[in-house]
């Protein structure tokens, strides 16, 4: 596991690349500070044998070198495009000089962060996510056959994930014809979380389940360990031949100059309003439920002694009765007792003003006689 830090921009994180169930790890990763900002690169090699490992390493090294040699006057989009182009040239040279390497290739997802904004460049199906809390704000679009079918609504994302053609990419570096990267410029705020990963991570579980792990609160290291262990657990349960899996989690300790678009901010506010409205409705329904007897306070007689006592208990929704009245203190005044008496057909003699607290499950509040008891006494007197 690698600890991620930068002298260029305030951030922290962790990264890890594991072999999974394969004989060799053909994924690769790297990060460094450049004149244009902090760079993080994740690559997934293709080609069989040692060629996949060579391809991913070559792409990582060439992109990092190109960005490191850029001047601060070069735009980030131009620098990323040039760096990926140089990586493609390096792969073509290797394949030209060694026929055994023909057919090798690699995906790439690169994240370049400076004070102005974050820049994401990718070719293939290695991904970059951006989260704010539990909200997914950004995700790259895979350059793959099944991703195109999802875009046309021919299949769902889950169907694409488990499809036999899920590993067929339409863009990549090396032997793939289309090597043009998609480059996005996006803002970030303090505590935003960037996640970069290969298909060995996102392809092993349903997307909703993956997002649950990626948006967990806590330290990046703990989340990394939990998710990596889960990927291996799922892979081992399905034969133990699962793919290499590489994951990087980066959290921002500052905000970019570039801000979220007005539409995105309005959408975020609208989601918060809907959440609050839903919460209010839920509380209102719960209040109606309580008023209708779902969690009301009741009076019971205790005939274990000569006098009549009142016991106050709360009926919970699971049917269990709690001793006492919970954490609140209830003042038994005239109005409260009258209401209690009317509801239980009791006739009041006198009432005490002493409050009933949590520690008193059976409290002598006052002495009551039922109508039936008075009737029996009167009959005895008549005799």
C-alpha positions in Angstrom: 0.0 0.0 0.0 1.3 3.4 -1.0 0.6 6.6 1.0 -0.2 9.5 -1.3 1.0 13.0 -0.6 2.0 16.1 -2.5 4.1 19.2 -2.0 2.2 21.0 -4.8 -1.4 20.7 -3.5 -3.0 19.9 -0.2 -4.3 16.3 -0.4 -3.8 12.9 1.1 -4.7 9.3 0.2 -3.6 5.7 -0.4 -3.2 3.4 -3.3 -2.7 -0.3 -3.9 -2.3 -2.7 -6.8 -2.9 -6.4 -6.2 -2.4 -9.5 -8.3 -5.8 -11.0 -7.5 -6.1 -14.6 -8.9 -3.6 -14.1 -11.8 0.0 -15.3 -12.0 1.2 -11.7 -12.7 0.1 -8.2 -12.0 -0.3 -6.3 -15.3 -1.8 -3.3 -13.6 0.5 -0.3 -12.8 0.3 3.0 -11.0 2.4 6.0 -10.3 2.2 9.6 -8.9 4.4 12.6 -8.7 4.4 16.4 -8.5 4.9 18.1 -11.9 5.1 21.8 -13.0 1.4 21.7 -13.8 0.2 20.0 -10.6 0.0 16.6 -8.8 -0.3 13.7 -11.2 -1.7 10.2 -10.5 -1.8 7.5 -13.2 -3.4 4.1 -13.3 -2.9 1.7 -16.2 -4.2 -1.8 -17.0 -2.0 -3.8 -19.4 -3.2 -6.1 -22.1 -1.5 -8.6 -24.5 -0.9 -11.8 -22.6 2.4 -13.1 -21.1 4.8 -10.4 -20.1 3.5 -8.0 -22.7 0.7 -6.6 -20.6 3.0 -5.7 -17.8 5.5 -4.1 -20.2 2.7 -2.1 -21.8 1.2 -0.7 -18.6 4.7 0.2 -17.2 5.7 1.9 -20.5 2.5 4.0 -20.5 3.0 5.0 -16.9 6.6 6.0 -17.3 6.1 7.9 -20.6 3.1 9.9 -19.3 4.9 10.8 -16.1 8.0 11.8 -17.9 6.1 14.0 -20.4 4.2 15.9 -17.6 7.4 16.3 -15.6 9.1 18.0 -18.6 6.3 20.4 -19.3 6.6 24.1 -18.5 4.0 25.9 -16.4 2.9 27.8 -19.4 1.5 24.7 -21.1 -2.2 24.1 -20.6 -3.1 21.0 -18.7 -5.4 19.6 -21.4 -2.6 20.1 -24.0 0.0 18.5 -21.7 -2.1 15.4 -21.0 -2.9 15.0 -24.7 0.7 15.2 -25.6 1.8 12.9 -22.8 -0.6 10.1 -23.9 0.4 10.6 -27.5 4.1 10.0 -26.5 3.1 6.9 -24.6 1.4 5.6 -27.7 4.5 6.3 -29.8 6.6 4.4 -27.2 4.4 1.3 -27.5 4.5 1.4 -31.3 8.3 1.5 -31.2 8.5 -1.5 -28.9 6.1 -3.5 -31.1 8.0 -2.5 -34.2 11.4 -3.6 -32.8 10.1 -6.8 -31.2 7.5 -8.9 -33.1 6.9 -10.9 -29.9 5.3 -7.9 -28.3 2.7 -7.4 -31.2 -0.8 -7.1 -29.8 0.1 -5.5 -26.5 -1.7 -2.5 -25.1 -2.9 -0.7 -22.1 -5.7 1.5 -20.7 -4.9 4.7 -18.8 -6.7 7.0 -16.4 -4.7 10.1 -15.3 -5.7 12.7 -12.7 -3.9 16.0 -12.7 -4.7 18.4 -9.8 -3.7 21.9 -9.3 -5.2 25.0 -7.5 -7.2 25.9 -10.5 -9.1 22.6 -11.1 -8.7 18.8 -11.6 -8.1 17.4 -15.0 -9.1 13.8 -15.9 -7.8 12.0 -19.0 -8.6 8.5 -19.9 -8.5 5.9 -22.6 -10.2 2.5 -22.1 -12.2 1.3 -19.2 -10.1 2.3 -16.2 -12.2 4.7 -14.2 -12.1 7.9 -12.2 -14.9 8.9 -9.7 -15.4 12.1 -7.7 -17.6 12.0 -4.6 -18.7 14.7 -2.1 -19.8 12.9 1.0 -22.1 10.1 -0.3 -22.9 11.9 -3.5 -21.4 10.8 -6.8 -20.6 14.0 -8.8 -18.4 12.7 -11.6 -17.5 9.5 -13.4 -15.6 8.7 -16.5 -17.4 6.9 -19.3 -15.8 3.6 -20.3 -14.5 3.2 -23.8 -15.9 -0.3 -24.3 -18.4 -2.2 -26.4 -20.9 -2.8 -23.6 -20.7 0.9 -22.4 -21.8 2.0 -25.9 -24.8 -0.5 -25.6 -25.6 1.0 -22.2 -25.5 4.5 -23.7 -28.0 3.3 -26.3 -30.2 1.8 -23.6 -29.8 -1.7 -25.2 -28.7 -3.1 -21.9 -28.4 -2.1 -18.3 -25.2 -1.3 -16.5 -25.4 -4.5 -14.5 -26.0 -6.5 -17.6 -23.0 -4.9 -19.1 -20.8 -5.7 -16.1 -21.5 -9.4 -16.3 -21.5 -9.6 -20.1 -18.9 -11.9 -21.8 -18.0 -8.9 -23.9 -17.3 -6.6 -21.0 -13.6 -6.7 -21.6 -13.8 -5.6 -25.2 -12.5 -2.0 -25.3 -13.1 0.4 -28.2 -10.2 2.8 -27.2 -6.8 2.1 -25.7 -3.1 2.5 -26.2 -0.9 0.2 -28.2 -2.6 -2.2 -30.6 -6.0 -0.5 -30.4 -6.9 1.7 -33.4 -8.6 4.6 -31.5 -6.1 6.1 -29.0 -7.8 9.5 -28.5 -8.3 10.4 -24.8 -11.3 12.0 -23.3 -10.2 15.0 -21.1 -12.4 16.7 -18.6 -11.8 19.7 -16.4 -13.7 19.6 -13.1 -13.9 21.6 -9.9 -13.3 20.2 -6.4 -14.0 21.3 -2.9 -12.4 20.4 0.4 -13.2 16.8 1.5 -14.0 15.7 -2.1 -12.8 12.2 -2.8 -11.3 11.1 -6.1 -11.1 7.3 -6.8 -9.2 5.8 -9.6 -9.5 2.1 -10.3 -9.1 -0.7 -13.0 -11.9 -3.0 -14.1 -10.7 -5.6 -11.6 -12.3 -3.4 -8.9 -15.5 -2.1 -10.5 -16.2 -5.3 -12.4 -16.4 -7.6 -9.5 -19.6 -6.3 -7.8 -22.8 -4.4 -8.7 -22.3 -0.7 -9.1 -24.5 0.3 -6.1 -22.5 -2.0 -3.9 -19.3 -0.6 -5.1 -20.5 3.0 -4.4 -21.4 2.0 -0.9 -17.8 1.0 -0.2 -16.3 4.1 -2.0 -18.5 6.5 0.0 -17.8 5.0 3.4 -16.9 7.5 6.0 -13.5 7.1 7.7 -9.8 7.0 6.8 -8.8 6.2 3.2 -6.6 3.4 4.5 -9.5 1.6 6.2 -11.7 1.9 3.1 -8.9 0.6 0.9 -8.3 -2.4 3.1 -12.0 -3.2 3.3 -12.7 -2.9 -0.4 -9.5 -4.8 -1.5 -10.3 -7.6 0.8 -13.9 -7.8 -0.5 -12.7 -7.9 -4.1 -10.4 -10.9 -3.3 -13.2 -12.5 -1.2 -15.6 -12.3 -4.2 -13.0 -13.5 -6.6 -11.9 -16.5 -4.5 -15.6 -17.5 -4.0 -15.9 -17.6 -7.8 -12.9 -19.8 -8.6 -10.0 -17.7 -7.5 -9.0 -16.6 -11.0 -10.1 -13.0 -10.7 -8.4 -10.1 -12.4 -5.6 -7.8 -11.0 -7.2 -4.9 -9.1 -5.7 -1.5 -8.6 -7.3 1.2 -6.5 -6.4 4.8 -5.4 -8.4 7.0 -3.0 -7.4 10.6 -2.8 -9.1 13.2 -0.5 -8.8 16.9 -1.0 -7.8 19.2 1.8 -8.5 22.4 -0.1 -10.9 23.7 -2.8 -10.2 24.7 -6.4 -10.6 28.1 -7.9 -13.0 26.7 -10.4 -16.4 26.2 -8.9 -19.3 23.9 -9.6 -21.6 25.1 -12.3 -24.9 26.8 -11.3 -26.9 23.9 -12.6 -24.9 21.4 -10.5 -25.3 23.6 -7.4 -29.0 23.9 -8.0 -29.3 20.2 -8.5 -27.4 19.6 -5.2 -29.7 22.0 -3.3 -32.8 20.4 -4.9 -31.6 17.0 -3.7 -31.2 18.3 -0.2 -34.7 19.9 -0.2 -36.2 16.5 -1.3 -34.3 14.7 1.5 -35.5 17.2 4.1 -39.1 17.0 2.7 -39.0 13.2 2.9 -37.7 13.4 6.5 -40.5 15.8 7.5 -43.2 13.5 6.0 -41.7 10.5 7.8 -41.7 12.3 11.1 -45.3 13.4 10.5 -46.4 9.9 9.7 -44.7 8.7 12.8 -46.4 11.3 14.9 -49.8 10.2 13.5 -48.9 6.6 14.4 -48.1 7.6 17.9 -51.3 9.6 18.4 -53.2 6.6 17.2 -51.7 4.4 19.9 -48.5 3.0 18.3 -46.4 4.3 21.2 -48.7 5.8 23.8 -48.4 5.9 27.6 -50.9 3.7 29.4 -52.0 3.2 33.0 -52.2 -0.2 34.7 -53.4 -1.4 38.1 -51.0 -3.2 40.4 -52.9 -5.4 42.8 -49.9 -6.8 44.6 -50.7 -4.7 47.6 -53.7 -3.5 49.5 -53.8 -0.1 47.8 -54.4 0.7 44.1 -51.3 1.9 42.4 -50.7 3.3 38.9 -47.9 2.1 36.8 -46.8 4.2 33.8 -45.2 2.3 31.0 -44.6 2.8 27.3 -45.8 0.4 24.7 -43.2 0.1 21.9 -43.9 -0.9 18.4 -42.3 -4.3 18.9 -44.9 -5.1 21.6 -42.5 -5.0 24.5 -43.4 -2.8 27.5 -40.7 -0.7 29.0 -40.5 -0.2 32.7 -40.8 3.4 33.7 -41.5 6.2 31.3 -38.2 6.5 29.5 -35.8 9.4 29.7 -38.3 12.2 30.2 -39.9 13.3 33.5 -43.7 13.4 33.7 -45.4 15.9 36.0 -48.7 14.5 37.3 -50.8 17.6 37.6 -54.6 17.8 37.8 -55.2 18.0 34.1 -52.9 15.1 33.3 -54.4 12.9 36.0 -58.0 13.8 35.0 -57.2 12.7 31.4 -55.7 9.5 32.7 -58.7 8.8 34.9 -61.3 9.5 32.2 -59.5 7.1 29.8 -59.4 4.2 32.4 -62.8 4.8 34.0 -61.1 5.6 37.4 -62.5 7.9 40.0 -60.0 10.3 41.5 -59.7 10.8 45.2 -56.6 13.1 45.3 -53.4 13.6 43.3 -49.8 14.3 44.1 -47.7 16.9 42.3 -44.5 14.9 42.7 -42.8 14.1 39.3 -42.4 10.6 38.2 -38.8 10.0 36.9 -37.0 7.3 34.9 -35.9 5.4 38.0 -39.4 4.9 39.3 -41.2 2.1 37.4 -43.9 1.7 40.0 -44.8 4.9 41.8 -47.6 5.6 44.3 -49.2 8.7 42.7 -52.5 8.8 44.5 -55.2 6.5 45.9 -58.1 5.6 43.6 -61.2 3.5 44.0 -62.9 2.0 41.1 -66.7 2.4 40.8 -67.0 -1.4 41.4 -65.2 -1.1 44.7 -67.4 1.7 45.9 -70.5 -0.3 45.0 -69.3 -3.3 47.0 -68.6 -1.1 50.1 -72.0 0.5 49.9 -73.6 -2.9 49.8 -71.7 -3.9 52.9 -72.9 -0.8 54.7 -76.5 -1.5 53.7 -76.3 -4.9 55.2 
